[in-house]
Amino acid sequence: MAPVSYNGPHADELAQLFVTFCSFGSSKRVEEMDGAKFAKFCRDTKIVDKKFTTTDVDLTYAKAKAKGARKIDYVQFVKALELVAEKKAASLDDIVAKAVAAGGPSSSGTVRNSQKETN
């Protein structure tokens, strides 16, 4: 069940997407997001555009997190998405729908030599 901070359409999917991005690259379930993971979330879900740049991503993250904290929780993540919606002159539901439609994190790491040779 999704935390109470967002109860619009796709609330459960957004909560799951948050945990998926937080845990990306880790073997454990992580429920706090650092600035790099928030930036990856914004890039991978195509939230970054001319109206919302990578600089805006960093500024939004800084506004959403608690003073002195290094990571944000789900409630602060939703607050960050509200700030994104405000900056893009869109509704929070529109931003959430776009993020959920994009799916989870993408990985574009290096390919092993054995895979290169067979392709």
Residue pairs with C-beta under 8 A, 6 or more apart in sequence:
1 12
1 15
2 11
2 12
2 14
2 15
3 15
3 74
3 75
5 74
5 75
5 78
5 79
6 14
6 15
6 78
6 81
6 92
6 96
8 92
8 93
8 96
9 93
9 96
9 97
10 96
10 97
10 100
13 100
14 78
14 96
14 99
14 100
15 74
17 41
17 99
17 100
17 104
18 31
18 33
18 74
18 77
19 29
19 30
19 31
20 104
20 105
21 33
21 37
21 38
21 40
21 41
21 44
21 104
21 105
22 30
22 31
22 32
22 33
22 37
23 29
23 30
24 37
24 40
24 104
24 105
24 107
31 73
31 74
32 71
32 72
32 73
33 41
33 71
33 72
33 73
33 77
34 70
34 71
35 58
35 61
38 57
38 60
38 61
38 72
38 77
38 80
39 54
39 57
39 58
39 61
40 105
41 47
41 99
41 105
42 48
42 52
42 54
42 57
42 84
43 54
44 102
44 104
44 105
44 106
45 98
45 99
45 102
46 98
46 102
47 84
47 88
47 95
47 98
47 99
48 54
48 57
49 88
51 87
51 88
51 89
52 84
52 87
52 88
56 84
56 87
60 80
60 83
60 84
60 87
61 72
61 80
63 80
63 83
64 72
64 76
64 77
64 79
64 80
64 83
65 71
65 72
65 76
66 72
66 76
72 80
78 92
81 92
81 95
81 96
81 99
82 92
84 95
85 91
85 92
85 94
85 95
88 95
111 119
